[in-house]
Amino acid sequence: MAKDVLINFLNAGLFQIGSDDSRLNEFGKAAEDLSKTLAKAPEKVIPYTLIAIDPQAPVDDPVLGEAEAAVMKQWKSLRNVYAERPVNLLRPVLLQALTTACADSPKMAAAIWYSGRTVFNHLEPSGEQVIVGQILLEMGSRCEEMSRTQWTVGSVTALKLPELEATIVGVEDRRVDRPALNQAISQVNGHHNASVLFGEWAPRASEAISSAIDNATEPLRRHAATQTKHLQEAVQRYSREVNRTLVQWLSNSVSVSQRRAELLWWKEALYSTALNCSYRSLTKEEAITSMAVDFQRIAGAPAPESTEYLLREAVREVLGSSSHIRISDLYNASRNGSKVLPVLPEANLPAEPRRISLATALSLAGKSQLSNAEMKPWVGIEPELQLAPAEVAVWLYRDLMAKSLAKK
């Protein structure tokens, strides 16, 4: 049972659970249970991440409620020790659960990286910043490795074809049965009648010799037939595997080349196929949102970090880089009937307040389901935060990446 994240918090004095080692095991088991929940419901990766990395996470968030229930399953007297929900103990458990859940899933690691990266950079500094930052960087490294592998155009020299595997069975040593042949010929010689001796000896001797040879070579013929069948099956398997490998290699290479070409075409045209208009004809808020949505649709998920720089350059080409935009302005534009609402991912308002991504908040704002006052508790960022348009577009792009990856 991995407890490396909990131990790091413990060693930094940020996880005050006393000196009883069994208590650490109880929190570790709770984290393991939560990791199994994430494996079954990967869409929870986003809210888990947004709460786990935020020292100011609201105490009544449902994710913290799930974490507390998992801990109380192991430590039933938790609330006897802590009158209020111990957020500073539950968040490390969430981080441990996320780390454990993505141990064998680069896709989940990428979802954690995309969902937490931008928000983490705008949270208030805290004593745990180094630990949490290192966790996110590790997720980012795995995401980049997976992305570069998927985005690499196949090289012929790197193409690995399967080896032909065939089973060759040894041949049994077969010889003519000389005693049996001698006996058969002796029986022929035993006839003293002249007509038999001169008229039938040759056919009878030939039959005896032929039978001896046939008996000796029959196993060899069977063996040859069996070997031929095995070799035919092996060659057919090999051909199928070579064909599959070549088709996959060509398909990946063509797909990557096409994706790169489409992104470059998009950057030059600066045209939204979803809205059927130039980005230059849109308002600043609409251009930022639609460019992020269109770009992510073309790039797919995951994608190398270099794609973010391509998006930044495209946004600067349309909007420049001098003026900044408030997050609340982006939010208000969605509430006031932005053109981009139809292309934003569908989102439904949760039954109770919980942490959501900025992209999801914009979708909900378009339905007038969230007010400006709810931006901070729902998104975790001050609505008056000002950023360059290119950085806001990248933020939305990352949110959309996370949403795409956090699926079964």
C-alpha positions in Angstrom: 0.0 0.0 0.0 1.7 3.2 -1.2 1.8 6.1 1.3 4.5 8.2 -0.2 2.4 11.4 -0.5 1.1 11.1 3.1 4.7 10.5 4.3 5.9 13.6 2.5 3.2 15.7 4.2 4.0 14.0 7.5 7.7 14.8 7.2 7.0 18.4 6.3 4.8 18.8 9.4 1.7 19.3 7.4 -0.1 16.1 8.4 -0.6 16.2 12.1 -1.9 12.7 13.1 0.1 12.0 16.2 2.8 9.5 16.8 0.7 6.4 16.4 1.9 4.6 13.2 -1.3 2.7 12.8 -3.1 6.0 12.2 -0.9 6.5 9.1 -2.0 3.0 7.9 -5.6 3.9 8.4 -5.3 7.1 6.2 -3.4 5.0 3.7 -6.2 2.5 3.4 -8.7 5.3 3.0 -6.6 6.7 0.1 -6.5 3.2 -1.4 -10.3 2.9 -1.2 -10.7 6.3 -2.9 -8.3 5.3 -5.7 -10.5 2.4 -6.5 -13.5 4.8 -6.7 -11.5 6.9 -9.2 -10.7 3.8 -11.3 -14.4 3.0 -11.5 -15.5 6.7 -12.1 -12.6 8.5 -13.8 -14.7 11.6 -14.3 -14.2 12.3 -10.6 -10.5 13.0 -11.3 -11.2 16.6 -12.1 -13.1 17.6 -8.9 -10.8 15.5 -6.8 -7.7 17.3 -8.3 -9.2 20.8 -7.9 -10.0 20.2 -4.2 -6.8 18.2 -3.4 -4.5 21.0 -4.6 -6.3 23.9 -3.0 -5.4 24.9 0.6 -8.6 27.1 0.6 -10.9 24.3 -0.5 -14.4 24.9 0.9 -15.1 22.6 3.9 -18.5 21.5 2.6 -17.4 20.4 -0.8 -18.8 16.9 -1.6 -15.3 15.6 -2.5 -14.1 16.3 1.0 -17.2 14.5 2.2 -16.2 11.4 0.2 -12.7 11.6 1.6 -14.0 11.9 5.2 -16.3 8.9 4.8 -13.4 6.8 3.5 -11.2 7.8 6.5 -14.1 7.2 9.0 -14.4 3.7 7.6 -11.0 3.1 9.0 -11.0 5.5 12.0 -14.6 5.6 13.3 -13.8 8.0 16.1 -12.5 10.7 13.7 -15.1 13.3 14.6 -14.6 12.6 18.3 -11.1 14.0 17.9 -12.0 16.7 15.3 -15.2 18.6 15.9 -15.1 20.0 12.3 -14.2 18.3 9.1 -10.3 18.2 9.1 -9.7 19.5 5.6 -5.9 19.6 6.1 -5.9 15.9 6.8 -8.3 14.9 4.0 -6.7 16.8 1.1 -3.4 14.8 1.5 -5.5 11.6 1.4 -7.1 12.8 -1.9 -3.6 13.5 -3.3 -2.5 10.0 -2.3 -5.6 8.5 -3.9 -4.9 10.4 -7.2 -1.3 9.3 -7.2 -2.2 5.7 -6.6 -5.1 5.6 -9.1 -2.9 6.9 -11.9 0.1 4.6 -11.1 -0.7 2.4 -14.1 -2.7 4.9 -16.1 -0.8 7.6 -18.0 -4.2 8.8 -19.3 -5.4 9.5 -15.8 -2.1 11.2 -14.9 -2.6 13.5 -17.9 -6.1 14.4 -16.8 -4.8 15.3 -13.4 -2.0 17.4 -15.0 -4.4 19.3 -17.3 -7.1 19.9 -14.7 -4.7 21.1 -11.9 -1.9 22.9 -13.8 -3.4 26.4 -14.4 -5.4 26.6 -11.2 -2.4 25.6 -9.1 -0.4 28.6 -10.5 -3.0 31.0 -9.3 -3.7 29.6 -5.8 -2.4 31.4 -2.7 1.1 30.3 -1.7 1.2 27.7 1.1 3.6 25.4 2.9 2.6 22.5 0.8 3.2 24.2 -2.5 6.5 22.4 -3.2 5.0 18.9 -2.5 1.9 19.5 -4.5 3.9 21.1 -7.3 6.2 18.1 -7.5 3.2 15.8 -7.8 1.8 17.8 -10.7 5.2 17.9 -12.4 5.4 14.1 -12.3 2.0 13.9 -13.8 3.0 16.4 -16.5 6.1 14.4 -17.4 4.1 11.3 -17.9 1.6 13.2 -20.0 4.3 14.7 -22.2 5.9 11.3 -22.7 2.7 9.7 -23.7 1.8 12.7 -26.0 5.2 12.6 -27.8 4.9 8.9 -28.4 1.4 9.3 -29.9 2.4 12.4 -31.9 5.6 11.0 -33.4 5.5 10.3 -37.1 6.6 6.7 -37.6 10.2 6.1 -38.8 10.8 3.2 -41.1 14.0 2.4 -39.3 12.1 2.3 -36.0 9.4 0.0 -37.4 9.5 -3.3 -35.5 8.2 -6.2 -37.5 7.4 -9.5 -35.7 9.7 -12.5 -36.1 8.5 -15.7 -37.8 8.0 -18.4 -35.1 7.5 -22.0 -36.2 7.8 -25.2 -34.3 10.0 -27.8 -35.9 9.6 -31.3 -34.5 12.5 -33.7 -34.7 12.3 -36.7 -37.2 12.4 -40.2 -35.8 15.3 -42.3 -37.1 13.6 -44.8 -39.5 15.3 -47.8 -41.3 14.1 -50.8 -43.3 13.3 -53.7 -41.0 15.9 -56.2 -42.3 14.7 -59.3 -40.4 11.2 -58.8 -41.6 12.4 -58.3 -45.2 14.7 -61.4 -45.0 11.8 -63.5 -43.7 9.5 -62.3 -46.5 12.1 -63.1 -49.2 12.8 -66.5 -47.6 9.1 -67.3 -47.9 9.3 -66.5 -51.6 12.4 -68.7 -52.0 10.6 -71.6 -50.3 8.6 -72.4 -53.4 10.4 -75.1 -55.5 8.0 -75.3 -58.3 9.8 -73.9 -61.4 6.8 -71.9 -62.6 6.5 -70.3 -59.2 10.3 -69.8 -59.0 10.5 -68.1 -62.4 7.1 -66.7 -62.9 6.1 -65.3 -59.4 9.4 -64.8 -57.6 10.0 -61.3 -59.0 6.5 -59.9 -58.2 6.5 -61.5 -54.7 10.0 -60.2 -53.9 9.1 -56.8 -55.2 6.0 -56.7 -53.0 8.0 -57.8 -50.0 10.7 -55.1 -50.6 8.2 -52.4 -51.4 6.2 -53.2 -48.2 9.3 -53.0 -46.1 10.2 -49.6 -47.6 6.7 -48.3 -47.3 6.5 -49.3 -43.6 9.8 -47.6 -43.0 8.9 -44.3 -44.7 5.2 -44.0 -43.7 6.0 -42.1 -40.4 8.2 -39.8 -42.5 5.3 -39.0 -44.8 3.0 -38.3 -41.9 5.7 -36.1 -40.3 6.2 -34.2 -43.5 2.4 -33.5 -43.8 2.3 -32.3 -40.1 5.3 -30.1 -40.6 3.8 -28.6 -43.7 0.6 -27.8 -41.9 2.5 -26.2 -39.0 4.6 -24.1 -41.3 1.5 -22.9 -43.3 -0.2 -21.9 -40.0 3.0 -20.1 -38.8 3.4 -18.2 -42.1 -0.3 -17.2 -42.1 0.0 -15.9 -38.5 3.2 -14.1 -39.4 1.5 -12.5 -42.4 -1.4 -11.4 -40.4 0.8 -9.9 -37.7 3.0 -8.1 -40.3 -0.1 -6.7 -42.0 -1.5 -5.5 -38.7 1.7 -3.9 -37.7 2.1 -2.1 -41.0 -1.5 -1.0 -41.1 -1.2 0.4 -37.6 2.1 2.1 -38.3 0.8 3.7 -41.5 -2.5 4.7 -39.9 -0.7 6.4 -36.9 1.8 8.1 -39.2 -1.0 9.4 -41.5 -3.1 10.5 -38.5 -0.3 12.4 -36.9 0.7 14.1 -40.1 -2.9 15.0 -40.9 -3.4 16.4 -37.4 -0.3 18.5 -37.6 -1.2 19.8 -41.0 -4.8 20.6 -39.9 -3.4 22.6 -36.9 -1.1 24.6 -39.1 -3.9 25.3 -41.6 -6.1 26.4 -38.7 -3.5 28.8 -37.4 -3.1 30.4 -40.9 -6.8 30.6 -41.7 -7.9 31.7 -38.2 -11.4 30.4 -39.1 -13.9 28.6 -36.9 -15.5 25.7 -38.7 -17.8 25.3 -35.7 -19.1 28.9 -36.0 -18.5 29.3 -39.7 -16.8 32.7 -39.2 -13.4 34.3 -38.8 -12.2 34.7 -35.2 -11.5 38.3 -36.1 -15.3 38.9 -36.4 -15.9 37.8 -32.8 -15.7 39.7 -29.6 -12.5 39.2 -27.5 -14.3 36.8 -25.1 -15.9 34.8 -27.9 -12.6 34.5 -29.8 -10.8 33.2 -26.8 -13.4 30.6 -26.0 -14.0 29.4 -29.5 -10.3 29.2 -30.4 -9.7 27.0 -27.4 -12.6 24.8 -28.3 -11.7 24.4 -31.9 -8.0 23.9 -31.3 -8.7 21.1 -28.7 -11.1 19.4 -31.1 -8.4 19.2 -33.8 -5.5 18.3 -31.4 -7.3 15.6 -29.5 -6.1 14.4 -26.1 -3.4 14.2 -25.0 -1.1 16.5 -27.0 2.5 17.7 -26.5 3.1 20.9 -24.6 4.3 22.5 -27.8 0.7 22.6 -29.1 -0.1 25.2 -26.4 2.5 27.5 -27.8 0.8 27.2 -31.2 -2.5 28.2 -29.6 -0.9 31.1 -27.9 0.6 32.4 -31.2 -2.8 32.1 -32.9 -4.6 34.0 -30.2 -1.9 36.8 -30.2 -2.4 37.0 -34.0 -6.1 37.7 -33.5 -6.2 39.7 -30.3 -2.6 40.9 -29.7 -0.8 40.5 -26.4 -1.0 43.9 -24.7 -4.5 43.9 -23.2 -5.6 41.6 -20.5 -9.0 40.2 -19.7 -10.8 39.5 -16.4 -12.1 36.0 -15.8 -15.4 37.6 -14.8 -15.7 39.3 -18.2 -15.4 35.9 -19.9 -18.0 34.6 -17.5 -20.4 37.5 -18.1 -20.1 37.1 -21.9 -21.3 33.6 -21.6 -24.2 34.6 -19.4 -25.2 37.3 -21.9 -25.7 34.9 -24.8 -22.2 34.4 -26.3 -22.1 32.9 -29.8 -19.8 30.1 -28.6 -22.3 28.5 -26.2 -23.4 25.9 -28.7 -19.8 24.7 -29.2 -19.0 24.5 -25.5 -19.1 21.0 -23.9 -22.5 20.1 -22.4 -22.6 20.5 -18.6 -25.2 20.1 -16.0 -25.4 21.9 -12.7 -24.4 19.5 -9.9 -27.1 18.9 -7.2 -24.9 20.6 -4.6 -22.0 23.2 -4.9 -18.7 21.6 -5.8 -15.5 22.5 -7.5 -15.7 22.6 -11.3 -13.4 23.7 -14.1 -13.5 27.1 -15.8 -14.7 25.6 -19.1 -17.6 23.9 -17.2 -18.4 27.1 -15.4 -18.7 29.0 -18.7 -21.2 26.3 -20.0 -23.3 26.7 -16.9 -23.1 30.5 -17.0 -24.6 30.3 -20.5 -27.6 28.6 -18.9 -27.7 31.3 -16.2 -27.2 28.7 -13.6 -24.3 30.3 -11.9 -23.8 33.9 -10.7 -20.6 36.0 -10.4 -20.6 35.5 -6.7 -20.4 31.8 -7.1 -17.3 31.9 -9.3 -14.8 31.7 -6.3 -16.3 28.7 -4.5 -17.1 26.8 -7.7 -13.9 27.5 -9.7 -11.5 28.3 -6.9 -10.2 31.4 -8.5 -11.0 35.1 -7.9 -13.2 36.3 -10.7 -11.3 39.6 -11.0 -8.1 37.7 -11.9 -6.7 39.3 -15.1 -4.7 37.3 -17.7 -3.5 37.7 -21.2 -6.0 36.4 -23.7 -3.6 33.7 -24.9 -3.2 32.4 -21.3 -7.0 32.2 -20.8 -7.3 30.3 -24.1 -4.7 27.8 -22.9 -6.5 27.5 -19.6 -9.7 26.5 -21.3 -7.8 24.3 -23.7 -6.3 22.4 -20.7 -9.8 22.1 -19.1 -11.2 20.6 -22.3 -8.2 18.2 -22.5 -8.9 17.0 -18.9 -12.6 16.5 -19.6 -11.7 14.5 -22.7 -9.3 12.3 -20.8 -11.4 11.8 -17.7 -13.7 9.3 -19.3 -14.0 5.5 -19.1 
